[in-house]
Every structure is written in C-alpha cells, then in structure tokens.
C-alpha cells in the first residue's frame, strides 16, 4: 500500500489540473503533508474495505497516540482506519493517516507486536519518507512516470494482467529503481521504530519477531510483484535490527492498553470468519468467542448472550468483551446492562467515541427520539470520524428525522471526496432543519465543504 501511495503521488504530478497536482514542494511542510493526506484519503477512501467499528478505531487511535508521543510529529493529527483486508498489511500516508488490515491479527499474538508494526509506520511519517520519495521521483523521465501511472490505474481497477504487462515493459527498470528507495527507508523505519517502541514501554524484541513473521509469509507467497511489496525484506534488514536490539539495556516494560486476555478477545473478534488462516504457531483458540458470534449473526440473540455469560471470567471481564456485550444486550432488551457496560468503557476511556455511539444505538433500541448530547459534542470536535455520521444516519432513519439524515449523508459524502453530493445534502438539510433548532451543525458542514474544495 505504501508503494501504491507513492505511485499515486507520482501519477498526480502528471495531472494538469492545479486542484489535483502534487509535487515535493507540497509536502515540504507538516501542514502541507496534512493537507495532502486528507485530500488523498477523500479521493481513495471508497476503494478501501473500511471497517466502521468504533471500538476498533478508538483502540487503534489510543495505540497510535501512545506511540506518537515518542516521535517528532508535533501537531500532526492521527487518522486511524480499521480495514477488512485479510492479508498482513498496514500503511502510513502523509498527515498521520494509518490503515491496518484485520488480517494482521491472524499472525500477531500480542499488543507489543501490533505496536511494533505501528511504530514502524509512524517512523515512516516522522522521517518524511513520502516527501523524500516524491522528491527523488521528480528526477524520473516522463515515460517512467507514465508507466507508474498505468500500473496504479490497472491495479486500482483490478486488471492484474494489464499491470503485469506494464511492469515487464520498457520503462519497468526505471520504475523499479524509483521504488527501490523504500528498502533503505524500511531499515530506517525499523531503527527509529524500535527506539520508540522501547520508550513507549513495549518489548523491542517484538519488532524483530514481526520481521520474521513477514519473512515467513514472503517465502510462502506466490506473487511476483516484488517491487510493489509493502514491506520489502532482506537479511541485512533483519541482522541490522537484531544488532540494535541486542544493545538495548535495562528495558522497563510499561502497562499495555489491553491485558493479554483482552487482546486475545480483540483478536478473535477481528478475525471472525478467517479461522482457517490463523497462524498455527500462535496457539490462538477463538472457538467460544466465535460460537457467540455465530448465534448473534443467526439472530439467536438470547442463545448468544447465554454463551457469552458462560465465557471464562478472564475473557468476559475485558473491554473487548464489553463491546460485544453491548451488542448482545441491545438485541435481548437488557438495557440496564447495556447502559452499565457503556458507562464502564466511558469511565476508563473518556476520550473514546464508542460509548457515545453505543448510546445512540441504545436510544434507538429504547425508542427514545432524543439524540444523546455526547454524540453531538463529538461531532463538533471529531467530524472526521465516519462512524459518528453512520450512527446519526441510523438514528435519523429510525425516527424519520430527515434533517439529521441529510446532515449525516452530507458528512459521509464529504469524507469520501464527493463535494457536490455533500453540497446537495447540505441544501436539503437546511431546507428540512427545524426553525427553532441550532443551525451551527450545518454551518460546520458548510465550512468543511468550503475548506475541502479550496485547492
């Protein structure tokens, strides 16, 4: 994904429209990186198989913010994306955008290992590898740039054979050379990432273990598009990292966000349906959690809750299980239990959006047409969170409140780069908005649309 991002950046440099053109100068400052990253996200978001899961997003944000404090990233915001991809992959885009496939949880057995992957990605951002890569790419010939543009277009439209033909064509050598810089950047990200991992209180050895997992997966891969690999490997990279880790003395571990039992439950929830792909060396057993989910998916909610209540205490009394418990009790009508569980998560993680979003679903289940105040506060301060607007859309449809529905659709369209659609929904929202209601939510949407349209 990271190399595809580089190709996309190069391809944009060919565009004649000033609104979409990008050069190294555009990424020369942190503000430029943030602006570029948000524009990139809006134009490519629809291609992601995004997992709009508030708990997953909140947890990923918490992990990233803990690590971000170890890097020189200043006020760069963090945008966390949970993705449904089943392969082992994560990516970093300029402006603090981090995407993680759920497939990584098939192989990573601890929070430390996940943090190692995230530290590596944040290191790419802190060392400004996208800016440096694009600066190097500007030395390429027009023919090579066209080849890269053709490759990314073919991949984006799933034309694998066309991409393969372009890769082995006349400009392939130059294109491969342009992307080869990433191998040096990978080693640099490893070195800086492992230092940040240690400073954040995690085992530095986790970084080395992740590399070995990747090496094993690469050896089992049948794909030939090596230069498009997200994480190019090599013996030198592994040995360099191992040598650096061996020099670390007196490492003191901190407290993880999730306990080991909690992390294992989270893993099981993330890899639902992927059981045959679980790394056999991980000794992970998700059978009981997945039995609960199977009954839930089948609409047998009371049976699912019974199975949940029979889980061992060490798994049941975890934040990941609390998220599942909320989903179950909303369906069984045990609303006091739902509310208590929401309050527990909110107490320990006051900055998380998941409790407020769950409160919206609780209001729907209780036929309460009053939008919870907390959700509106989050919409003011965190409008970039897609899950907020999906929750508002559910609420609006449940109670036939068109003004909220148009507002939610406007933000959804904006976050997917559909500016005209967003403007249309804003007009509909203004027309349907109650005369006595506060107009500021619509003003916020209008300001966001105007800002997004400005080159």
C-alpha positions as CSV (number, residue, x, y, z in Angstrom):
1,X,0.0,0.0,0.0
2,X,2.8,2.4,0.8
3,X,4.4,2.0,-2.6
4,X,1.0,2.3,-4.3
5,X,0.7,5.6,-2.4
6,X,4.0,6.7,-3.8
7,X,2.8,5.8,-7.3
8,X,-0.4,7.7,-6.8
9,X,1.6,10.7,-5.7
10,X,3.8,10.4,-8.8
11,X,0.7,10.0,-11.0
12,X,-0.8,13.1,-9.5
13,X,2.3,15.1,-10.6
14,X,1.3,14.3,-14.2
15,X,-2.1,15.8,-13.8
16,X,-2.7,19.2,-15.4
17,X,-5.4,20.3,-13.0
18,X,-3.9,22.5,-10.2
19,X,-6.5,21.1,-7.8
20,X,-5.0,17.6,-8.0
21,X,-1.4,18.2,-8.9
22,X,1.2,17.4,-6.3
23,X,4.9,18.0,-6.1
24,X,7.6,17.6,-3.5
25,X,7.1,21.2,-2.5
26,X,3.5,20.4,-1.5
27,X,4.9,18.0,1.1
28,X,7.8,20.2,2.3
29,X,6.0,21.3,5.5
30,X,3.9,19.4,8.0
31,X,0.9,21.5,7.1
32,X,1.4,20.5,3.5
33,X,1.6,16.8,4.5
34,X,-1.7,17.0,6.4
35,X,-3.5,18.8,3.6
36,X,-2.2,16.3,1.0
37,X,-3.0,13.3,3.2
38,X,-6.6,14.4,3.8
39,X,-7.1,15.1,0.0
40,X,-5.6,11.6,-0.7
41,X,-7.9,9.9,1.8
42,X,-11.0,11.6,0.4
43,X,-10.2,10.6,-3.2
44,X,-9.3,7.0,-2.4
45,X,-11.5,6.1,0.6
46,X,-14.1,4.3,-1.5
47,X,-11.5,1.8,-2.6
48,X,-10.8,0.7,1.0
49,X,-12.9,-2.0,2.5
50,X,-13.3,0.1,5.7
51,X,-14.3,-1.5,9.0
52,X,-16.5,1.2,10.6
53,X,-16.1,-0.3,14.0
54,X,-16.0,2.3,16.8
55,X,-14.2,0.1,19.3
56,X,-11.5,-0.9,16.8
57,X,-11.0,2.7,15.7
58,X,-10.8,4.0,19.3
59,X,-8.3,1.3,20.3
60,X,-6.1,1.9,17.2
61,X,-6.2,5.6,17.9
62,X,-5.1,5.0,21.5
63,X,-2.2,2.8,20.4
64,X,-1.1,5.4,17.8
65,X,-1.3,8.3,20.2
66,X,0.7,6.5,22.8
67,X,3.4,5.9,20.2
68,X,3.1,9.3,18.5
69,X,4.4,10.9,21.7
70,X,7.8,9.2,21.0
71,X,8.2,10.8,17.6
72,X,8.7,14.4,16.4
73,X,5.3,14.7,14.8
74,X,4.2,17.8,16.6
75,X,0.5,18.7,16.0
76,X,0.1,16.2,13.1
77,X,-3.4,14.7,13.7
78,X,-3.9,10.9,13.7
79,X,-6.5,9.3,11.4
80,X,-6.9,5.6,12.3
81,X,-8.5,3.3,9.7
82,X,-9.5,-0.3,10.5
83,X,-9.7,-2.2,7.3
84,X,-11.3,-5.6,6.3
85,X,-8.3,-6.8,4.3
86,X,-7.3,-10.3,5.2
87,X,-3.7,-10.0,4.2
88,X,-0.9,-8.9,6.5
89,X,-0.6,-5.2,5.8
90,X,-0.6,-1.7,7.3
91,X,0.2,1.6,5.7
92,X,1.0,5.2,6.6
93,X,0.0,8.2,4.5
94,X,1.2,11.8,4.9
95,X,-0.7,13.8,7.5
96,X,-0.9,11.0,10.1
97,X,-3.2,8.6,8.3
98,X,-2.6,5.0,9.4
99,X,-4.6,2.0,8.0
100,X,-4.4,-1.5,9.4
101,X,-5.9,-4.7,7.9
102,X,-7.7,-7.1,10.2
103,X,-5.5,-9.8,8.6
104,X,-2.5,-8.8,10.8
105,X,-4.3,-10.3,13.8
106,X,-4.0,-13.7,12.2
107,X,-0.3,-13.6,12.9
108,X,0.4,-11.0,15.7
109,X,-0.1,-12.6,19.1
110,X,0.4,-9.6,21.4
111,X,-0.1,-5.9,21.8
112,X,3.6,-5.4,21.6
113,X,3.8,-6.9,18.2
114,X,0.9,-4.7,16.9
115,X,2.7,-1.7,18.4
116,X,5.9,-2.8,16.6
117,X,4.0,-2.5,13.3
118,X,2.5,0.8,14.2
119,X,5.9,2.2,15.4
120,X,7.3,1.2,12.1
121,X,4.6,3.1,10.2
122,X,4.9,6.2,12.4
123,X,8.6,6.1,11.8
124,X,7.9,6.5,8.1
125,X,5.9,9.6,8.8
126,X,8.4,11.1,11.2
127,X,11.2,10.6,8.8
128,X,9.1,12.1,6.0
129,X,9.7,9.2,3.6
130,X,6.8,10.2,1.3
131,X,8.3,13.7,0.8
132,X,11.8,12.2,0.2
133,X,10.4,9.6,-2.2
134,X,8.5,12.1,-4.2
135,X,11.5,14.5,-4.3
136,X,13.5,11.6,-5.8
137,X,10.7,10.7,-8.2
138,X,10.7,14.2,-9.8
139,X,14.0,13.2,-11.4
140,X,12.3,10.5,-13.4
141,X,11.5,10.6,-17.1
142,X,8.0,11.3,-18.4
143,X,8.0,7.7,-19.8
144,X,8.7,6.2,-16.4
145,X,6.1,8.4,-14.7
146,X,3.6,7.2,-17.3
147,X,4.5,3.6,-16.6
148,X,3.9,4.1,-12.8
149,X,0.6,5.8,-13.5
150,X,-0.5,3.0,-15.7
151,X,0.4,0.4,-13.1
152,X,-1.5,2.1,-10.4
153,X,-4.6,2.5,-12.7
154,X,-4.5,-1.1,-13.6
155,X,-4.2,-2.3,-10.0
156,X,-7.0,0.1,-8.9
157,X,-9.3,-1.4,-11.4
158,X,-8.2,-5.0,-10.6
159,X,-6.7,-5.5,-14.1
160,X,-3.9,-7.7,-12.8
161,X,-2.7,-8.9,-16.3
162,X,-2.5,-5.3,-17.5
163,X,-0.4,-4.3,-14.5
164,X,1.9,-7.2,-15.0
165,X,2.4,-6.3,-18.7
166,X,3.3,-2.7,-17.8
167,X,5.7,-3.9,-15.1
168,X,7.7,-6.0,-17.5
169,X,7.5,-3.4,-20.2
170,X,10.1,-0.9,-21.5
171,X,10.2,1.5,-18.5
172,X,10.0,-1.2,-15.8
173,X,13.7,-1.0,-14.9
174,X,13.5,2.7,-14.2
175,X,10.2,2.4,-12.3
176,X,11.6,-0.4,-10.1
177,X,14.7,1.8,-9.4
178,X,12.4,4.6,-8.3
179,X,10.6,2.5,-5.8
180,X,13.8,0.7,-4.6
181,X,14.5,3.7,-2.3
182,X,11.9,2.2,0.0
183,X,14.2,-0.6,1.0
184,X,16.5,1.9,2.7
185,X,13.6,3.6,4.3
186,X,12.3,0.3,5.7
187,X,15.6,-0.2,7.6
188,X,15.5,3.4,8.8
189,X,11.9,3.0,10.0
190,X,12.9,-0.2,11.8
191,X,15.7,1.5,13.7
192,X,13.7,4.5,14.7
193,X,10.6,2.5,15.3
194,X,12.3,0.1,17.8
195,X,13.6,3.0,19.8
196,X,10.1,4.5,20.0
197,X,8.7,1.1,20.9
198,X,11.1,0.8,23.8
199,X,10.3,4.3,25.0
200,X,6.6,3.6,25.0
201,X,7.2,0.7,27.3
202,X,6.9,-2.3,24.9
203,X,9.3,-5.1,24.2
204,X,11.8,-4.1,21.5
205,X,12.1,-7.7,20.5
206,X,8.6,-7.5,19.1
207,X,9.9,-5.6,16.1
208,X,12.3,-8.4,15.3
209,X,9.6,-11.0,15.7
210,X,7.3,-9.1,13.3
211,X,10.1,-9.1,10.6
212,X,10.5,-12.9,11.0
213,X,6.7,-13.3,10.6
214,X,6.9,-11.2,7.4
215,X,9.9,-13.1,6.1
216,X,8.0,-16.4,6.6
217,X,4.9,-15.0,4.8
218,X,7.0,-13.8,1.9
219,X,8.7,-17.2,1.5
220,X,5.2,-18.7,1.2
221,X,3.9,-16.1,-1.3
222,X,3.4,-16.9,-5.0
223,X,3.2,-13.2,-6.1
224,X,5.8,-11.9,-8.4
225,X,5.2,-8.2,-8.0
226,X,8.1,-7.9,-5.5
227,X,8.8,-4.2,-6.0
228,X,5.2,-3.4,-5.1
229,X,5.5,-5.2,-1.9
230,X,4.5,-3.0,1.1
231,X,7.4,-4.3,3.3
232,X,10.5,-5.3,1.3
233,X,12.7,-7.5,3.3
234,X,16.3,-8.7,3.3
235,X,18.8,-10.5,5.5
236,X,20.6,-7.2,6.1
237,X,17.4,-5.6,7.4
238,X,16.9,-8.4,10.0
239,X,20.5,-8.5,11.1
240,X,20.7,-4.7,11.5
241,X,17.6,-4.7,13.6
242,X,18.7,-7.7,15.8
243,X,22.1,-6.0,16.4
244,X,20.4,-2.8,17.5
245,X,18.0,-4.6,19.8
246,X,20.9,-6.5,21.4
247,X,22.4,-3.2,22.5
248,X,19.3,-2.2,24.5
249,X,19.9,-2.5,28.2
250,X,17.7,-2.2,31.3
251,X,14.4,-2.1,29.4
252,X,11.5,-1.4,31.6
253,X,8.1,-2.5,30.4
254,X,5.0,-0.3,30.8
255,X,1.4,-1.1,31.1
256,X,-0.3,-2.1,27.8
257,X,-3.7,-0.7,26.8
258,X,-5.2,-4.1,26.9
259,X,-4.4,-7.0,29.1
260,X,-3.2,-10.2,27.3
261,X,-6.7,-11.8,27.8
262,X,-8.3,-8.6,26.4
263,X,-6.0,-8.6,23.4
264,X,-6.8,-12.2,22.6
265,X,-10.6,-11.5,22.7
266,X,-10.0,-8.5,20.4
267,X,-8.0,-10.7,18.0
268,X,-10.8,-13.2,17.9
269,X,-13.4,-10.5,17.2
270,X,-11.3,-9.1,14.4
271,X,-10.6,-12.4,12.6
272,X,-14.2,-13.7,12.7
273,X,-14.6,-15.9,9.6
274,X,-10.9,-16.3,8.9
275,X,-10.3,-19.3,11.2
276,X,-8.6,-21.4,8.5
277,X,-6.0,-18.7,8.0
278,X,-4.9,-18.4,11.7
279,X,-1.1,-18.8,12.1
280,X,-0.8,-22.3,13.7
281,X,2.1,-21.3,15.8
282,X,0.1,-18.7,17.6
283,X,-1.9,-21.2,19.8
284,X,-4.9,-19.0,19.5
285,X,-8.3,-20.6,20.1
286,X,-11.4,-18.5,19.2
287,X,-14.0,-21.2,19.2
288,X,-16.0,-20.0,22.1
289,X,-16.0,-16.3,21.0
290,X,-16.9,-17.3,17.5
291,X,-19.7,-19.5,18.8
292,X,-21.2,-16.4,20.4
293,X,-20.8,-14.5,17.1
294,X,-22.3,-17.3,15.1
295,X,-25.5,-17.3,17.2
296,X,-25.6,-13.5,17.1
297,X,-25.3,-13.4,13.2
298,X,-28.1,-16.0,13.0
299,X,-30.4,-13.8,15.1
300,X,-30.4,-16.1,18.1
301,X,-29.6,-13.3,20.5
302,X,-30.6,-14.9,23.8
303,X,-28.6,-18.0,22.9
304,X,-25.7,-15.8,22.1
305,X,-25.9,-14.0,25.4
306,X,-26.1,-17.3,27.3
307,X,-22.9,-18.5,25.6
308,X,-21.3,-15.1,26.3
309,X,-22.2,-15.4,30.0
310,X,-20.5,-18.8,30.1
311,X,-17.2,-17.5,29.0
312,X,-14.3,-17.7,31.5
313,X,-14.2,-14.5,33.7
314,X,-10.7,-13.6,32.4
315,X,-12.2,-13.2,28.9
316,X,-15.6,-11.9,29.9
317,X,-14.3,-9.1,32.1
318,X,-12.4,-7.3,29.3
319,X,-13.1,-4.2,27.3
320,X,-13.3,-6.1,24.1
321,X,-15.9,-8.4,25.6
322,X,-17.8,-5.3,26.9
323,X,-18.1,-4.1,23.3
324,X,-19.6,-7.5,22.4
325,X,-21.8,-7.5,25.5
326,X,-23.3,-4.1,24.4
327,X,-24.2,-5.5,21.0
328,X,-25.8,-8.6,22.6
329,X,-27.8,-6.8,25.3
330,X,-29.1,-4.2,22.8
331,X,-30.7,-7.1,20.9
332,X,-32.0,-9.0,24.0
333,X,-33.5,-5.9,25.6
334,X,-31.3,-6.0,28.7
335,X,-31.0,-2.2,28.6
336,X,-29.9,-1.6,32.2
337,X,-27.0,-4.0,31.5
338,X,-26.2,-2.2,28.2
339,X,-26.1,1.2,29.9
340,X,-23.9,-0.1,32.7
341,X,-21.4,-1.6,30.3
342,X,-21.3,1.7,28.2
343,X,-20.6,3.6,31.4
344,X,-17.8,1.3,32.3
345,X,-16.0,1.8,29.0
346,X,-16.6,5.6,29.2
347,X,-15.1,5.6,32.7
348,X,-11.8,4.0,31.7
349,X,-11.6,5.6,28.2
350,X,-13.2,9.1,28.5
351,X,-11.9,10.2,25.1
352,X,-13.4,7.2,23.2
353,X,-16.3,7.7,20.9
354,X,-17.6,4.2,21.2
355,X,-19.7,4.8,24.3
356,X,-21.4,7.8,22.7
357,X,-22.1,5.8,19.6
358,X,-23.4,2.9,21.6
359,X,-25.7,5.4,23.4
360,X,-27.2,6.3,20.1
361,X,-28.0,2.6,19.4
362,X,-29.4,2.3,22.9
363,X,-31.7,5.3,22.3
364,X,-32.9,3.6,19.1
365,X,-33.5,0.3,20.9
366,X,-35.5,2.1,23.6
367,X,-37.5,4.1,21.0
368,X,-36.2,7.3,22.5
369,X,-36.2,10.0,19.8
370,X,-33.8,12.4,21.7
371,X,-30.3,12.4,20.3
372,X,-27.7,11.9,23.1
373,X,-25.9,15.1,23.9
374,X,-22.5,13.4,23.9
375,X,-22.7,12.4,20.3
376,X,-23.2,16.0,19.2
377,X,-20.2,17.1,21.2
378,X,-18.1,14.5,19.4
379,X,-19.4,15.7,16.0
380,X,-18.2,19.2,16.8
381,X,-14.7,18.1,17.8
382,X,-14.2,14.9,15.7
383,X,-16.2,15.4,12.5
384,X,-13.6,13.3,10.5
385,X,-14.8,10.2,12.3
386,X,-17.1,8.4,9.8
387,X,-18.6,6.2,12.4
388,X,-20.2,9.2,14.1
389,X,-22.2,10.0,10.9
390,X,-23.2,6.4,10.3
391,X,-24.6,6.4,13.9
392,X,-26.5,9.7,13.2
393,X,-27.9,8.2,10.0
394,X,-29.2,5.1,11.9
395,X,-30.8,7.4,14.4
396,X,-32.4,9.6,11.7
397,X,-33.8,6.6,9.8
398,X,-35.2,5.0,13.0
399,X,-37.1,8.2,13.9
400,X,-37.7,9.6,10.4
401,X,-35.8,12.8,11.2
402,X,-34.9,13.9,7.7
403,X,-32.8,16.9,8.8
404,X,-30.4,14.6,10.7
405,X,-30.3,12.2,7.8
406,X,-29.3,14.9,5.3
407,X,-26.7,16.2,7.7
408,X,-25.2,12.7,8.1
409,X,-25.2,12.0,4.4
410,X,-23.5,15.3,3.7
411,X,-20.6,14.5,6.0
412,X,-20.4,10.9,4.6
413,X,-20.2,12.3,1.1
414,X,-17.6,14.9,2.1
415,X,-15.4,12.3,3.8
416,X,-15.5,10.3,0.6
417,X,-14.4,13.3,-1.6
418,X,-17.9,13.8,-3.1
419,X,-18.1,17.5,-2.7
420,X,-21.1,18.2,-5.0
421,X,-23.1,15.4,-3.3
422,X,-22.1,16.9,0.1
423,X,-23.3,20.4,-1.0
424,X,-26.6,18.9,-2.2
425,X,-27.2,17.1,1.1
426,X,-26.4,20.4,2.9
427,X,-29.0,22.2,1.0
428,X,-31.6,19.5,1.8
429,X,-30.6,19.6,5.5
430,X,-31.1,23.4,5.6
431,X,-34.5,23.1,4.0
432,X,-35.6,20.4,6.4
433,X,-33.9,21.8,9.6
434,X,-36.4,22.9,12.3
435,X,-36.7,26.6,12.6
436,X,-36.1,26.5,16.4
437,X,-33.1,24.3,16.2
438,X,-29.5,25.4,16.4
439,X,-28.1,26.0,12.9
440,X,-24.4,25.6,13.9
441,X,-24.1,21.9,12.9
442,X,-25.0,23.0,9.3
443,X,-22.6,25.9,9.5
444,X,-19.8,23.4,10.5
445,X,-20.6,21.2,7.5
446,X,-20.7,24.2,5.1
447,X,-17.3,25.4,6.4
448,X,-15.8,21.9,6.0
449,X,-17.1,21.6,2.4
450,X,-15.7,25.0,1.5
451,X,-12.3,24.2,3.0
452,X,-12.2,20.8,1.2
453,X,-13.0,22.5,-2.2
454,X,-10.2,25.1,-1.8
455,X,-7.0,24.0,-3.6
